[in-house]
Amino acid sequence: LGILQVGTPLCVPALGGLHIGKVTSIESNGREEETAKKGSSVAVKISNESNPNITYGRQFDAAHSLYSTLTRESIDALKENFKDKLDNEDWRLVVKLKKVFNIL
């Protein structure tokens, strides 16, 4: 939703929803961060324990957009726990991502 957090699962919808892994750390200007906001320039470490052979440059590269994995359950959790913390732009993004992930 414009905010990347440590622990966020990432995928590439253009490659059939290829699960890349989870964000294990975010670094900005040499400092560890828990989150990164839309538009910020950060380094992200991604780990995939279930498939450690996923490699940048082989299965995916800079030409592919990475997305936070979104499910019906995660949308329901957003509504239940963060409804008042998300603005209209965030909810418009959720609607857009529902189409990307074919969520009803």
Order of alpha helices (4+ residues) and beta strands (2+ residues): beta-beta-beta-beta-beta-beta-beta-alpha-alpha
